[in-house]
Structures are given as C-alpha cells and as structure tokens.
C-alpha cells in the first residue's frame, strides 16, 4: 500500500480527501493541518507521494516543498492551491514540484494525477538496459536515479523534471526529441503552459552543461530539441 502525506489546512477538505483516497485509491493517507506539522511527519515517516496545499498558516506549501526537496529530491510532490496565476505554477515546478492542481478540483482528477505520478516513480526505480539511468555526456556524468550531474569534484543537483527531461535527451542523443514527445512523457499534456515550463527547465540544463563545448542542446525549428555530443 502506497503512503501519502496530505498537508491541508482546511479540515473539511482534508478529511474528505483523506477518506476518499483511502477508500477509492486504497492509500494510507497521513493528514497534517499546517506546514510545520507536515515537515515533522515527513522527517519521521517514509512517504511515496506528497500533496501540499500552498496557502497555509505557519509554513506555506511552497516553503514546505523547498525544505522537503533539501531532504529528498525524488519523492513526487503535487501542489494544490486556489491560485491560478502562471507565476505560481512556474514557482511550483521550479521548486521541484511534479504536478500542480488548482482548487476547486474534482477528487477523481486528483486521483488520476496521483496514480500517474506513482506509476512514473515506480518505472524510474526499475533497473535494466531498457531503462538506463547512467549517462556519459562529454566530461559530465549524469545519474538519473540520484538526479546528479558530476564533472570532476563539481556536483549539480537536478529537480525531478530536469532529470526526466535530460534523460529523454540522453536516450535520443544526436536525434530529435520532439516537444510533443517530451511534454506527453513528462507532463502528460502538451498544452501551452507546460511547454513554457519545459523551456525554463531546458534553459537550466543548458547552463549546467555549459562548461563543456562538446556538449550542446540545440533547437530544431518546428520540431523540438537535439542533444549533440561531439
């Protein structure tokens, strides 16, 4: 049984989500009423996925997510908030969030998002030639499982989305990775906002690899991107 940490300051909504997910999703759901309580629970127990409300007393969801990412870079995080501004969505993904859902939402939609993230998380943990996790990029080494780029003694930690995007580029090395393929594989939706978010992550990845001129990510006009390694 998968274990979920739900941090929600609205007691009625929190209990409703907890009951639904435990009955329909068959999850073990730990409910916390604020960010401080949520952080304490996270440090004491193992969770497979987190659902963090953004607007909370004591510690907001974005701050909580940032602190959790310092402890664990892999656990899937869904941010839930009444805010629908693109700046808030961008902040959610830049903090290492894996998904974002805007209130009010249908609980069935939340369950679908949870199952999709858990499925991706399970796949990423599998080993084997059909699911490589170690890549050599010029003078860089990229470990998808630990979400690390290393070059000598230098280390660069990646967010989950950055690691997933770089892994797709590595698998398609010297070939075109279409925007649609990347968006559907990572975001499961190729809408405009997700495309903007992907461009932000791609820009960061380019900066991480900028010190080796033999490694380059180029735009292929009208199609997507290509990772070139000379």
C-alpha positions in Angstrom: 0.0 0.0 0.0 1.4 3.4 -1.0 1.7 6.0 1.7 0.7 9.7 1.0 1.3 12.8 3.1 -1.5 15.2 2.7 -0.9 18.7 4.2 -4.2 20.7 4.1 -5.3 23.5 6.5 -9.0 23.2 5.6 -10.2 20.4 8.0 -13.3 19.6 6.0 -11.4 19.3 2.7 -8.6 17.5 4.3 -10.8 14.8 5.9 -12.8 14.5 2.6 -9.6 13.9 0.6 -8.2 11.5 3.2 -11.3 9.4 3.3 -11.7 9.3 -0.5 -8.1 8.4 -1.2 -8.1 5.7 1.4 -11.3 4.2 0.2 -11.1 4.6 -3.6 -7.3 4.8 -4.1 -6.6 2.3 -1.3 -3.8 4.5 0.0 -2.5 5.1 3.5 -3.0 8.8 3.9 -1.4 10.9 6.8 -3.2 14.2 7.2 -1.5 17.3 8.6 -3.1 20.7 9.2 -0.1 23.0 8.5 3.4 23.2 7.1 5.2 22.7 10.4 3.2 19.6 11.2 3.7 18.3 7.7 7.5 18.7 7.9 7.6 16.9 11.2 5.6 14.0 9.8 7.9 13.8 6.7 11.1 13.6 8.8 9.6 10.8 10.9 8.0 8.6 8.2 8.5 7.3 4.7 6.1 8.5 2.1 5.6 7.6 -1.6 3.9 10.9 -2.6 3.1 14.3 -1.1 0.1 16.6 -1.6 0.8 20.1 -0.3 -1.7 22.9 0.0 0.1 26.2 -0.9 -1.9 28.7 1.3 -1.3 27.5 4.8 -0.6 29.1 8.2 2.9 28.8 9.9 4.6 27.5 6.8 3.1 27.8 3.3 3.3 24.9 0.8 6.0 26.3 -1.4 8.3 26.8 1.6 7.5 23.3 2.8 8.2 21.9 -0.6 11.5 23.6 -0.8 12.6 22.3 2.6 11.4 18.8 1.7 13.4 18.9 -1.5 16.6 19.5 0.5 15.9 16.2 2.3 14.5 14.2 -0.5 14.9 15.1 -4.2 12.8 12.2 -5.6 9.5 11.9 -3.7 6.7 13.1 -6.0 5.0 16.4 -4.9 1.7 17.7 -6.0 0.9 21.4 -5.1 -2.7 22.2 -4.5 -3.9 25.9 -4.4 -6.7 28.3 -5.2 -4.1 30.4 -7.1 -4.2 30.0 -10.9 -1.6 32.6 -11.9 1.1 31.4 -14.2 3.8 32.8 -11.9 2.6 30.5 -9.1 2.6 27.5 -11.4 6.1 28.3 -12.6 7.2 28.6 -8.9 5.7 25.3 -8.1 7.7 23.5 -10.8 10.9 25.5 -10.2 10.8 24.3 -6.5 10.8 20.7 -7.7 7.1 20.0 -7.8 5.9 17.3 -10.1 2.4 18.5 -10.6 0.0 21.3 -9.8 -3.7 21.3 -9.3 -5.9 24.3 -8.9 -8.8 24.5 -6.5 -11.6 23.8 -6.8 -10.8 20.4 -8.4 -12.6 17.1 -8.8 -11.2 14.5 -6.5 -11.3 12.0 -9.3 -8.8 14.2 -11.2 -6.5 14.3 -8.2 -6.6 10.5 -8.0 -5.7 10.2 -11.7 -2.7 12.6 -11.2 -1.6 10.6 -8.1 -1.7 7.3 -10.0 0.2 8.8 -12.9 3.0 10.1 -10.7 3.3 6.9 -8.7 3.5 4.9 -12.0 6.3 7.1 -13.2 8.1 6.8 -9.9 7.9 3.0 -10.0 9.3 2.9 -13.5 12.2 5.2 -12.6 13.2 2.8 -9.8 13.5 -0.2 -12.2 16.9 -1.2 -13.4 17.9 -2.7 -16.8 19.1 -1.9 -20.3 15.6 -0.9 -21.4 15.6 1.8 -18.6 19.1 3.2 -18.4 19.9 5.6 -15.6 23.7 6.3 -16.1 24.9 8.5 -18.9 28.2 9.9 -20.1 27.9 13.5 -21.6 31.4 14.6 -22.7 33.2 15.4 -19.5 30.0 15.1 -17.4 28.4 12.1 -15.8 24.7 12.1 -15.4 23.0 9.8 -12.8 19.2 9.9 -13.4 18.4 7.9 -10.2 20.2 10.3 -7.9 19.4 13.3 -10.2 23.0 14.4 -10.2 25.4 15.8 -12.9 29.0 15.5 -11.9 32.2 16.8 -13.5 35.3 16.1 -11.5 34.6 17.3 -8.0 31.7 19.5 -9.1 28.2 18.4 -8.4 24.9 19.7 -9.7 21.6 18.5 -8.2 18.7 18.4 -10.6 15.0 18.7 -9.9 12.8 15.8 -10.9 11.5 17.5 -14.1 15.1 18.5 -15.1 16.3 14.9 -14.6 13.4 13.4 -16.6 14.0 15.9 -19.5 17.7 15.3 -19.6 17.2 11.6 -19.5 14.9 11.8 -22.6 17.5 13.9 -24.4 20.2 11.3 -23.5 18.2 8.4 -24.7 17.6 10.3 -28.0 21.2 11.5 -28.2 22.0 13.0 -31.6 18.4 12.6 -32.6 15.4 14.9 -32.4 13.4 14.8 -29.3 10.1 16.4 -30.3 8.3 18.9 -28.0 5.2 16.7 -28.0 7.1 13.6 -27.0 8.8 15.3 -24.1 5.6 17.0 -22.9 3.5 13.9 -23.1 6.2 11.7 -21.4 6.9 14.1 -18.6 3.8 16.3 -18.1 1.3 14.0 -19.8 -0.2 17.1 -21.5 1.3 19.2 -24.3 -0.6 22.4 -23.5 1.0 25.9 -23.8 1.7 26.3 -20.1 3.6 23.0 -19.9 5.6 24.0 -23.0 6.6 27.2 -21.3 7.6 25.3 -18.2 9.7 22.9 -20.2 11.6 25.8 -21.9 12.5 27.0 -18.4 13.9 23.6 -17.4 15.7 23.3 -20.7 17.4 26.6 -20.2 18.6 25.5 -16.8 20.0 22.2 -18.2 22.0 24.1 -20.8 23.6 26.2 -18.0 24.5 23.0 -16.1 26.4 21.7 -19.2 27.9 25.0 -20.5 31.5 24.3 -19.4 32.0 21.5 -21.9 31.7 22.9 -25.5 31.5 19.3 -26.9 28.0 19.0 -25.3 25.2 21.1 -26.8 21.4 21.1 -26.8 20.1 22.7 -29.9 16.7 23.8 -31.0 15.3 22.1 -34.2 12.9 24.6 -35.6 9.3 23.5 -35.6 10.2 20.1 -34.2 12.0 20.0 -30.9 15.5 19.6 -29.5 18.6 17.6 -30.1 21.4 16.7 -27.7 24.7 16.8 -29.6 27.9 15.3 -28.2 31.0 15.7 -30.3 
